[in-house]
Amino acid sequence: MPTDPEPATDQATAQAADPAVPAPTSATTADAPAFGWSGYAERVNGRFAMIGFASVLLIEALSGDTFLHWAGLVP
């Protein structure tokens, strides 16, 4: 007794099965980048925020001074 094929789970297989499925355009995810509030935009924003926060901590640890004083924003 033949069984129904499993639904396509990866993007390339889905695109081959249905040409209406858009091709992935991101190098890090199968989600197509979208304008506005999207999961992709939030992930990239969060990564940059983590890099910035780690940079501030590194500057404070290496200089022995606060970031605001190091940057000249506070006398």
PDB file of N, CA, C and O in Angstrom, chain B, residues numbered from 101:
ATOM      1  N   MET B 101       0.840  -1.162   0.000  1.00  0.00           N
ATOM      2  CA  MET B 101       0.000   0.000   0.000  1.00  0.00           C
ATOM      3  C   MET B 101       0.897   1.241   0.000  1.00  0.00           C
ATOM      4  O   MET B 101       1.675   1.432   0.935  1.00  0.00           O
ATOM      5  N   PRO B 102       0.802   2.087  -1.032  1.00  0.00           N
ATOM      6  CA  PRO B 102       1.657   3.273  -1.085  1.00  0.00           C
ATOM      7  C   PRO B 102       1.221   4.309  -0.057  1.00  0.00           C
ATOM      8  O   PRO B 102       0.037   4.484   0.227  1.00  0.00           O
ATOM      9  N   THR B 103       2.217   4.980   0.483  1.00  0.00           N
ATOM     10  CA  THR B 103       1.922   6.037   1.452  1.00  0.00           C
ATOM     11  C   THR B 103       2.123   7.387   0.795  1.00  0.00           C
ATOM     12  O   THR B 103       2.833   7.516  -0.203  1.00  0.00           O
ATOM     13  N   ASP B 104       1.488   8.382   1.372  1.00  0.00           N
ATOM     14  CA  ASP B 104       1.653   9.737   0.850  1.00  0.00           C
ATOM     15  C   ASP B 104       3.067  10.207   1.140  1.00  0.00           C
ATOM     16  O   ASP B 104       3.595   9.924   2.215  1.00  0.00           O
ATOM     17  N   PRO B 105       3.703  10.927   0.196  1.00  0.00           N
ATOM     18  CA  PRO B 105       5.049  11.440   0.478  1.00  0.00           C
ATOM     19  C   PRO B 105       4.985  12.487   1.585  1.00  0.00           C
ATOM     20  O   PRO B 105       3.990  13.193   1.748  1.00  0.00           O
ATOM     21  N   GLU B 106       6.080  12.562   2.340  1.00  0.00           N
ATOM     22  CA  GLU B 106       6.155  13.559   3.409  1.00  0.00           C
ATOM     23  C   GLU B 106       6.217  14.949   2.801  1.00  0.00           C
ATOM     24  O   GLU B 106       6.769  15.124   1.714  1.00  0.00           O
ATOM     25  N   PRO B 107       5.659  15.943   3.486  1.00  0.00           N
ATOM     26  CA  PRO B 107       5.740  17.312   2.959  1.00  0.00           C
ATOM     27  C   PRO B 107       7.187  17.790   2.917  1.00  0.00           C
ATOM     28  O   PRO B 107       8.005  17.413   3.757  1.00  0.00           O
ATOM     29  N   ALA B 108       7.486  18.615   1.939  1.00  0.00           N
ATOM     30  CA  ALA B 108       8.845  19.140   1.786  1.00  0.00           C
ATOM     31  C   ALA B 108       9.180  20.032   2.964  1.00  0.00           C
ATOM     32  O   ALA B 108       8.417  20.938   3.301  1.00  0.00           O
ATOM     33  N   THR B 109      10.319  19.780   3.591  1.00  0.00           N
ATOM     34  CA  THR B 109      10.691  20.573   4.755  1.00  0.00           C
ATOM     35  C   THR B 109      11.808  21.550   4.451  1.00  0.00           C
ATOM     36  O   THR B 109      11.870  22.611   5.072  1.00  0.00           O
ATOM     37  N   ASP B 110      12.675  21.240   3.538  1.00  0.00           N
ATOM     38  CA  ASP B 110      13.742  22.200   3.266  1.00  0.00           C
ATOM     39  C   ASP B 110      13.354  23.088   2.087  1.00  0.00           C
ATOM     40  O   ASP B 110      12.570  22.687   1.227  1.00  0.00           O
ATOM     41  N   GLN B 111      13.904  24.283   2.057  1.00  0.00           N
ATOM     42  CA  GLN B 111      13.497  25.319   1.109  1.00  0.00           C
ATOM     43  C   GLN B 111      13.738  24.904  -0.335  1.00  0.00           C
ATOM     44  O   GLN B 111      12.903  25.184  -1.195  1.00  0.00           O
ATOM     45  N   ALA B 112      14.857  24.244  -0.627  1.00  0.00           N
ATOM     46  CA  ALA B 112      15.164  23.852  -1.996  1.00  0.00           C
ATOM     47  C   ALA B 112      14.159  22.827  -2.505  1.00  0.00           C
ATOM     48  O   ALA B 112      13.713  22.907  -3.649  1.00  0.00           O
ATOM     49  N   THR B 113      13.804  21.871  -1.667  1.00  0.00           N
ATOM     50  CA  THR B 113      12.828  20.864  -2.063  1.00  0.00           C
ATOM     51  C   THR B 113      11.457  21.509  -2.260  1.00  0.00           C
ATOM     52  O   THR B 113      10.735  21.171  -3.198  1.00  0.00           O
ATOM     53  N   ALA B 114      11.109  22.426  -1.383  1.00  0.00           N
ATOM     54  CA  ALA B 114       9.822  23.109  -1.494  1.00  0.00           C
ATOM     55  C   ALA B 114       9.763  23.938  -2.770  1.00  0.00           C
ATOM     56  O   ALA B 114       8.719  24.003  -3.419  1.00  0.00           O
ATOM     57  N   GLN B 115      10.870  24.568  -3.135  1.00  0.00           N
ATOM     58  CA  GLN B 115      10.890  25.388  -4.338  1.00  0.00           C
ATOM     59  C   GLN B 115      10.788  24.504  -5.575  1.00  0.00           C
ATOM     60  O   GLN B 115      10.119  24.870  -6.542  1.00  0.00           O
ATOM     61  N   ALA B 116      11.445  23.342  -5.556  1.00  0.00           N
ATOM     62  CA  ALA B 116      11.365  22.433  -6.693  1.00  0.00           C
ATOM     63  C   ALA B 116       9.949  21.899  -6.848  1.00  0.00           C
ATOM     64  O   ALA B 116       9.476  21.714  -7.969  1.00  0.00           O
ATOM     65  N   ALA B 117       9.264  21.648  -5.724  1.00  0.00           N
ATOM     66  CA  ALA B 117       7.911  21.127  -5.775  1.00  0.00           C
ATOM     67  C   ALA B 117       6.903  22.209  -6.153  1.00  0.00           C
ATOM     68  O   ALA B 117       5.911  21.915  -6.819  1.00  0.00           O
ATOM     69  N   ASP B 118       7.136  23.437  -5.746  1.00  0.00           N
ATOM     70  CA  ASP B 118       6.201  24.534  -5.997  1.00  0.00           C
ATOM     71  C   ASP B 118       6.992  25.771  -6.392  1.00  0.00           C
ATOM     72  O   ASP B 118       7.635  26.379  -5.536  1.00  0.00           O
ATOM     73  N   PRO B 119       6.965  26.163  -7.663  1.00  0.00           N
ATOM     74  CA  PRO B 119       7.760  27.319  -8.092  1.00  0.00           C
ATOM     75  C   PRO B 119       7.301  28.640  -7.476  1.00  0.00           C
ATOM     76  O   PRO B 119       8.004  29.642  -7.606  1.00  0.00           O
ATOM     77  N   ALA B 120       6.148  28.672  -6.811  1.00  0.00           N
ATOM     78  CA  ALA B 120       5.672  29.908  -6.181  1.00  0.00           C
ATOM     79  C   ALA B 120       6.399  30.191  -4.872  1.00  0.00           C
ATOM     80  O   ALA B 120       6.308  31.301  -4.346  1.00  0.00           O
ATOM     81  N   VAL B 121       7.126  29.200  -4.334  1.00  0.00           N
ATOM     82  CA  VAL B 121       7.875  29.392  -3.092  1.00  0.00           C
ATOM     83  C   VAL B 121       9.116  30.230  -3.411  1.00  0.00           C
ATOM     84  O   VAL B 121       9.903  29.850  -4.277  1.00  0.00           O
ATOM     85  N   PRO B 122       9.305  31.371  -2.721  1.00  0.00           N
ATOM     86  CA  PRO B 122      10.464  32.222  -3.033  1.00  0.00           C
ATOM     87  C   PRO B 122      11.771  31.558  -2.629  1.00  0.00           C
ATOM     88  O   PRO B 122      11.829  30.801  -1.659  1.00  0.00           O
ATOM     89  N   ALA B 123      12.807  31.853  -3.383  1.00  0.00           N
ATOM     90  CA  ALA B 123      14.134  31.321  -3.078  1.00  0.00           C
ATOM     91  C   ALA B 123      14.701  32.045  -1.866  1.00  0.00           C
ATOM     92  O   ALA B 123      14.481  33.246  -1.712  1.00  0.00           O
ATOM     93  N   PRO B 124      15.428  31.339  -1.003  1.00  0.00           N
ATOM     94  CA  PRO B 124      16.030  32.013   0.152  1.00  0.00           C
ATOM     95  C   PRO B 124      17.105  32.987  -0.308  1.00  0.00           C
ATOM     96  O   PRO B 124      17.879  32.692  -1.218  1.00  0.00           O
ATOM     97  N   THR B 125      17.144  34.148   0.332  1.00  0.00           N
ATOM     98  CA  THR B 125      18.129  35.148  -0.057  1.00  0.00           C
ATOM     99  C   THR B 125      19.081  35.490   1.077  1.00  0.00           C
ATOM    100  O   THR B 125      19.946  36.351   0.915  1.00  0.00           O
ATOM    101  N   SER B 126      18.939  34.835   2.221  1.00  0.00           N
ATOM    102  CA  SER B 126      19.807  35.106   3.353  1.00  0.00           C
ATOM    103  C   SER B 126      20.851  34.002   3.472  1.00  0.00           C
ATOM    104  O   SER B 126      20.563  32.835   3.208  1.00  0.00           O
ATOM    105  N   ALA B 127      22.058  34.374   3.868  1.00  0.00           N
ATOM    106  CA  ALA B 127      23.126  33.395   4.022  1.00  0.00           C
ATOM    107  C   ALA B 127      23.013  32.653   5.345  1.00  0.00           C
ATOM    108  O   ALA B 127      23.574  31.567   5.484  1.00  0.00           O
ATOM    109  N   THR B 128      22.299  33.212   6.323  1.00  0.00           N
ATOM    110  CA  THR B 128      22.256  32.614   7.654  1.00  0.00           C
ATOM    111  C   THR B 128      20.957  31.913   7.984  1.00  0.00           C
ATOM    112  O   THR B 128      20.893  31.189   8.978  1.00  0.00           O
ATOM    113  N   THR B 129      19.917  32.102   7.185  1.00  0.00           N
ATOM    114  CA  THR B 129      18.621  31.510   7.489  1.00  0.00           C
ATOM    115  C   THR B 129      17.848  31.273   6.204  1.00  0.00           C
ATOM    116  O   THR B 129      18.160  31.862   5.169  1.00  0.00           O
ATOM    117  N   ALA B 130      16.865  30.433   6.265  1.00  0.00           N
ATOM    118  CA  ALA B 130      16.022  30.186   5.099  1.00  0.00           C
ATOM    119  C   ALA B 130      14.956  31.264   4.948  1.00  0.00           C
ATOM    120  O   ALA B 130      14.261  31.305   3.933  1.00  0.00           O
ATOM    121  N   ASP B 131      14.816  32.146   5.955  1.00  0.00           N
ATOM    122  CA  ASP B 131      13.845  33.233   5.881  1.00  0.00           C
ATOM    123  C   ASP B 131      14.342  34.304   4.927  1.00  0.00           C
ATOM    124  O   ASP B 131      15.514  34.678   4.950  1.00  0.00           O
ATOM    125  N   ALA B 132      13.452  34.789   4.098  1.00  0.00           N
ATOM    126  CA  ALA B 132      13.802  35.905   3.224  1.00  0.00           C
ATOM    127  C   ALA B 132      13.791  37.184   4.045  1.00  0.00           C
ATOM    128  O   ALA B 132      12.841  37.415   4.793  1.00  0.00           O
ATOM    129  N   PRO B 133      14.816  38.023   3.931  1.00  0.00           N
ATOM    130  CA  PRO B 133      14.800  39.283   4.683  1.00  0.00           C
ATOM    131  C   PRO B 133      13.579  40.114   4.305  1.00  0.00           C
ATOM    132  O   PRO B 133      13.216  40.192   3.131  1.00  0.00           O
ATOM    133  N   ALA B 134      12.959  40.723   5.284  1.00  0.00           N
ATOM    134  CA  ALA B 134      11.766  41.519   5.051  1.00  0.00           C
ATOM    135  C   ALA B 134      11.936  42.880   5.709  1.00  0.00           C
ATOM    136  O   ALA B 134      12.691  43.024   6.670  1.00  0.00           O
ATOM    137  N   PHE B 135      11.233  43.869   5.189  1.00  0.00           N
ATOM    138  CA  PHE B 135      11.280  45.211   5.744  1.00  0.00           C
ATOM    139  C   PHE B 135      10.368  45.279   6.959  1.00  0.00           C
ATOM    140  O   PHE B 135       9.278  44.706   6.952  1.00  0.00           O
ATOM    141  N   GLY B 136      10.806  45.974   7.999  1.00  0.00           N
ATOM    142  CA  GLY B 136       9.964  46.171   9.173  1.00  0.00           C
ATOM    143  C   GLY B 136      10.216  45.143  10.253  1.00  0.00           C
ATOM    144  O   GLY B 136      11.320  44.614  10.379  1.00  0.00           O
ATOM    145  N   TRP B 137       9.174  44.862  11.038  1.00  0.00           N
ATOM    146  CA  TRP B 137       9.270  43.950  12.172  1.00  0.00           C
ATOM    147  C   TRP B 137       9.228  42.511  11.681  1.00  0.00           C
ATOM    148  O   TRP B 137       8.155  41.929  11.521  1.00  0.00           O
ATOM    149  N   SER B 138      10.399  41.950  11.445  1.00  0.00           N
ATOM    150  CA  SER B 138      10.464  40.553  11.031  1.00  0.00           C
ATOM    151  C   SER B 138      11.441  39.824  11.948  1.00  0.00           C
ATOM    152  O   SER B 138      12.272  40.449  12.607  1.00  0.00           O
ATOM    153  N   GLY B 139      11.334  38.520  11.981  1.00  0.00           N
ATOM    154  CA  GLY B 139      12.234  37.724  12.804  1.00  0.00           C
ATOM    155  C   GLY B 139      13.685  37.915  12.409  1.00  0.00           C
ATOM    156  O   GLY B 139      14.571  37.955  13.263  1.00  0.00           O
ATOM    157  N   TYR B 140      13.926  38.033  11.108  1.00  0.00           N
ATOM    158  CA  TYR B 140      15.286  38.230  10.611  1.00  0.00           C
ATOM    159  C   TYR B 140      15.855  39.561  11.104  1.00  0.00           C
ATOM    160  O   TYR B 140      16.988  39.612  11.583  1.00  0.00           O
ATOM    161  N   ALA B 141      15.076  40.633  10.989  1.00  0.00           N
ATOM    162  CA  ALA B 141      15.540  41.955  11.419  1.00  0.00           C
ATOM    163  C   ALA B 141      15.802  41.982  12.919  1.00  0.00           C
ATOM    164  O   ALA B 141      16.780  42.578  13.370  1.00  0.00           O
ATOM    165  N   GLU B 142      14.937  41.343  13.688  1.00  0.00           N
ATOM    166  CA  GLU B 142      15.114  41.317  15.136  1.00  0.00           C
ATOM    167  C   GLU B 142      16.363  40.526  15.530  1.00  0.00           C
ATOM    168  O   GLU B 142      17.070  40.907  16.463  1.00  0.00           O
ATOM    169  N   ARG B 143      16.635  39.433  14.826  1.00  0.00           N
ATOM    170  CA  ARG B 143      17.823  38.632  15.112  1.00  0.00           C
ATOM    171  C   ARG B 143      19.094  39.428  14.829  1.00  0.00           C
ATOM    172  O   ARG B 143      20.023  39.422  15.637  1.00  0.00           O
ATOM    173  N   VAL B 144      19.141  40.107  13.694  1.00  0.00           N
ATOM    174  CA  VAL B 144      20.319  40.905  13.343  1.00  0.00           C
ATOM    175  C   VAL B 144      20.484  42.062  14.320  1.00  0.00           C
ATOM    176  O   VAL B 144      21.602  42.342  14.752  1.00  0.00           O
ATOM    177  N   ASN B 145      19.397  42.738  14.679  1.00  0.00           N
ATOM    178  CA  ASN B 145      19.450  43.839  15.632  1.00  0.00           C
ATOM    179  C   ASN B 145      19.964  43.356  16.988  1.00  0.00           C
ATOM    180  O   ASN B 145      20.781  44.028  17.617  1.00  0.00           O
ATOM    181  N   GLY B 146      19.497  42.210  17.432  1.00  0.00           N
ATOM    182  CA  GLY B 146      19.946  41.655  18.708  1.00  0.00           C
ATOM    183  C   GLY B 146      21.427  41.311  18.691  1.00  0.00           C
ATOM    184  O   GLY B 146      22.127  41.513  19.682  1.00  0.00           O
ATOM    185  N   ARG B 147      21.900  40.794  17.572  1.00  0.00           N
ATOM    186  CA  ARG B 147      23.329  40.453  17.463  1.00  0.00           C
ATOM    187  C   ARG B 147      24.193  41.702  17.536  1.00  0.00           C
ATOM    188  O   ARG B 147      25.219  41.713  18.216  1.00  0.00           O
ATOM    189  N   PHE B 148      23.780  42.756  16.835  1.00  0.00           N
ATOM    190  CA  PHE B 148      24.553  44.005  16.900  1.00  0.00           C
ATOM    191  C   PHE B 148      24.507  44.614  18.299  1.00  0.00           C
ATOM    192  O   PHE B 148      25.498  45.182  18.758  1.00  0.00           O
ATOM    193  N   ALA B 149      23.372  44.501  18.976  1.00  0.00           N
ATOM    194  CA  ALA B 149      23.266  45.010  20.345  1.00  0.00           C
ATOM    195  C   ALA B 149      24.206  44.251  21.278  1.00  0.00           C
ATOM    196  O   ALA B 149      24.837  44.854  22.147  1.00  0.00           O
ATOM    197  N   MET B 150      24.302  42.940  21.105  1.00  0.00           N
ATOM    198  CA  MET B 150      25.212  42.144  21.942  1.00  0.00           C
ATOM    199  C   MET B 150      26.670  42.520  21.687  1.00  0.00           C
ATOM    200  O   MET B 150      27.469  42.589  22.620  1.00  0.00           O
ATOM    201  N   ILE B 151      27.011  42.761  20.428  1.00  0.00           N
ATOM    202  CA  ILE B 151      28.382  43.173  20.096  1.00  0.00           C
ATOM    203  C   ILE B 151      28.684  44.533  20.722  1.00  0.00           C
ATOM    204  O   ILE B 151      29.769  44.732  21.268  1.00  0.00           O
ATOM    205  N   GLY B 152      27.739  45.469  20.651  1.00  0.00           N
ATOM    206  CA  GLY B 152      27.938  46.788  21.240  1.00  0.00           C
ATOM    207  C   GLY B 152      28.087  46.733  22.742  1.00  0.00           C
ATOM    208  O   GLY B 152      28.950  47.403  23.309  1.00  0.00           O
ATOM    209  N   PHE B 153      27.247  45.935  23.395  1.00  0.00           N
ATOM    210  CA  PHE B 153      27.324  45.819  24.843  1.00  0.00           C
ATOM    211  C   PHE B 153      28.649  45.195  25.270  1.00  0.00           C
ATOM    212  O   PHE B 153      29.274  45.655  26.226  1.00  0.00           O
ATOM    213  N   ALA B 154      29.076  44.155  24.567  1.00  0.00           N
ATOM    214  CA  ALA B 154      30.363  43.514  24.880  1.00  0.00           C
ATOM    215  C   ALA B 154      31.518  44.481  24.643  1.00  0.00           C
ATOM    216  O   ALA B 154      32.498  44.462  25.388  1.00  0.00           O
ATOM    217  N   SER B 155      31.419  45.322  23.623  1.00  0.00           N
ATOM    218  CA  SER B 155      32.458  46.306  23.338  1.00  0.00           C
ATOM    219  C   SER B 155      32.581  47.331  24.461  1.00  0.00           C
ATOM    220  O   SER B 155      33.688  47.692  24.861  1.00  0.00           O
ATOM    221  N   VAL B 156      31.441  47.797  24.969  1.00  0.00           N
ATOM    222  CA  VAL B 156      31.461  48.758  26.079  1.00  0.00           C
ATOM    223  C   VAL B 156      32.101  48.127  27.313  1.00  0.00           C
ATOM    224  O   VAL B 156      32.907  48.769  27.987  1.00  0.00           O
ATOM    225  N   LEU B 157      31.750  46.880  27.613  1.00  0.00           N
ATOM    226  CA  LEU B 157      32.350  46.198  28.757  1.00  0.00           C
ATOM    227  C   LEU B 157      33.860  46.032  28.571  1.00  0.00           C
ATOM    228  O   LEU B 157      34.625  46.199  29.520  1.00  0.00           O
ATOM    229  N   LEU B 158      34.283  45.706  27.363  1.00  0.00           N
ATOM    230  CA  LEU B 158      35.705  45.542  27.080  1.00  0.00           C
ATOM    231  C   LEU B 158      36.459  46.865  27.229  1.00  0.00           C
ATOM    232  O   LEU B 158      37.552  46.898  27.794  1.00  0.00           O
ATOM    233  N   ILE B 159      35.880  47.945  26.727  1.00  0.00           N
ATOM    234  CA  ILE B 159      36.512  49.267  26.855  1.00  0.00           C
ATOM    235  C   ILE B 159      36.663  49.638  28.324  1.00  0.00           C
ATOM    236  O   ILE B 159      37.717  50.119  28.740  1.00  0.00           O
ATOM    237  N   GLU B 160      35.608  49.416  29.115  1.00  0.00           N
ATOM    238  CA  GLU B 160      35.688  49.755  30.536  1.00  0.00           C
ATOM    239  C   GLU B 160      36.713  48.885  31.259  1.00  0.00           C
ATOM    240  O   GLU B 160      37.424  49.372  32.138  1.00  0.00           O
ATOM    241  N   ALA B 161      36.796  47.623  30.905  1.00  0.00           N
ATOM    242  CA  ALA B 161      37.747  46.727  31.572  1.00  0.00           C
ATOM    243  C   ALA B 161      39.190  47.082  31.210  1.00  0.00           C
ATOM    244  O   ALA B 161      40.065  47.048  32.075  1.00  0.00           O
ATOM    245  N   LEU B 162      39.447  47.417  29.963  1.00  0.00           N
ATOM    246  CA  LEU B 162      40.816  47.702  29.534  1.00  0.00           C
ATOM    247  C   LEU B 162      41.289  49.100  29.914  1.00  0.00           C
ATOM    248  O   LEU B 162      42.468  49.300  30.208  1.00  0.00           O
ATOM    249  N   SER B 163      40.373  50.071  29.910  1.00  0.00           N
ATOM    250  CA  SER B 163      40.789  51.444  30.209  1.00  0.00           C
ATOM    251  C   SER B 163      40.732  51.759  31.695  1.00  0.00           C
ATOM    252  O   SER B 163      41.395  52.691  32.150  1.00  0.00           O
ATOM    253  N   GLY B 164      39.957  51.006  32.457  1.00  0.00           N
ATOM    254  CA  GLY B 164      39.814  51.279  33.876  1.00  0.00           C
ATOM    255  C   GLY B 164      38.978  52.518  34.156  1.00  0.00           C
ATOM    256  O   GLY B 164      39.029  53.068  35.256  1.00  0.00           O
ATOM    257  N   ASP B 165      38.218  52.954  33.181  1.00  0.00           N
ATOM    258  CA  ASP B 165      37.392  54.154  33.308  1.00  0.00           C
ATOM    259  C   ASP B 165      35.998  53.837  32.777  1.00  0.00           C
ATOM    260  O   ASP B 165      35.810  52.836  32.085  1.00  0.00           O
ATOM    261  N   THR B 166      35.018  54.686  33.099  1.00  0.00           N
ATOM    262  CA  THR B 166      33.679  54.445  32.577  1.00  0.00           C
ATOM    263  C   THR B 166      33.641  54.761  31.089  1.00  0.00           C
ATOM    264  O   THR B 166      34.459  55.535  30.591  1.00  0.00           O
ATOM    265  N   PHE B 167      32.701  54.167  30.390  1.00  0.00           N
ATOM    266  CA  PHE B 167      32.589  54.386  28.954  1.00  0.00           C
ATOM    267  C   PHE B 167      32.290  55.847  28.640  1.00  0.00           C
ATOM    268  O   PHE B 167      32.877  56.418  27.721  1.00  0.00           O
ATOM    269  N   LEU B 168      31.382  56.453  29.396  1.00  0.00           N
ATOM    270  CA  LEU B 168      31.014  57.843  29.124  1.00  0.00           C
ATOM    271  C   LEU B 168      32.202  58.789  29.321  1.00  0.00           C
ATOM    272  O   LEU B 168      32.363  59.748  28.566  1.00  0.00           O
ATOM    273  N   HIS B 169      33.025  58.524  30.323  1.00  0.00           N
ATOM    274  CA  HIS B 169      34.216  59.362  30.530  1.00  0.00           C
ATOM    275  C   HIS B 169      35.248  59.072  29.452  1.00  0.00           C
ATOM    276  O   HIS B 169      35.880  59.995  28.938  1.00  0.00           O
ATOM    277  N   TRP B 170      35.425  57.813  29.104  1.00  0.00           N
ATOM    278  CA  TRP B 170      36.374  57.421  28.059  1.00  0.00           C
ATOM    279  C   TRP B 170      36.001  58.061  26.722  1.00  0.00           C
ATOM    280  O   TRP B 170      36.881  58.476  25.968  1.00  0.00           O
ATOM    281  N   ALA B 171      34.708  58.143  26.428  1.00  0.00           N
ATOM    282  CA  ALA B 171      34.244  58.714  25.164  1.00  0.00           C
ATOM    283  C   ALA B 171      34.218  60.240  25.191  1.00  0.00           C
ATOM    284  O   ALA B 171      33.972  60.866  24.160  1.00  0.00           O
ATOM    285  N   GLY B 172      34.469  60.854  26.357  1.00  0.00           N
ATOM    286  CA  GLY B 172      34.491  62.304  26.458  1.00  0.00           C
ATOM    287  C   GLY B 172      33.121  62.923  26.600  1.00  0.00           C
ATOM    288  O   GLY B 172      32.965  64.123  26.373  1.00  0.00           O
ATOM    289  N   LEU B 173      32.128  62.142  26.970  1.00  0.00           N
ATOM    290  CA  LEU B 173      30.776  62.666  27.116  1.00  0.00           C
ATOM    291  C   LEU B 173      30.530  63.229  28.519  1.00  0.00           C
ATOM    292  O   LEU B 173      29.637  64.053  28.717  1.00  0.00           O
ATOM    293  N   VAL B 174      31.325  62.780  29.482  1.00  0.00           N
ATOM    294  CA  VAL B 174      31.208  63.252  30.858  1.00  0.00           C
ATOM    295  C   VAL B 174      32.603  63.690  31.294  1.00  0.00           C
ATOM    296  O   VAL B 174      33.577  62.957  31.119  1.00  0.00           O
ATOM    297  N   PRO B 175      32.692  64.896  31.866  1.00  0.00           N
ATOM    298  CA  PRO B 175      34.046  65.368  32.268  1.00  0.00           C
ATOM    299  C   PRO B 175      34.631  64.579  33.422  1.00  0.00           C
ATOM    300  O   PRO B 175      35.747  64.860  33.859  1.00  0.00           O
TER     301      PRO B 175
END
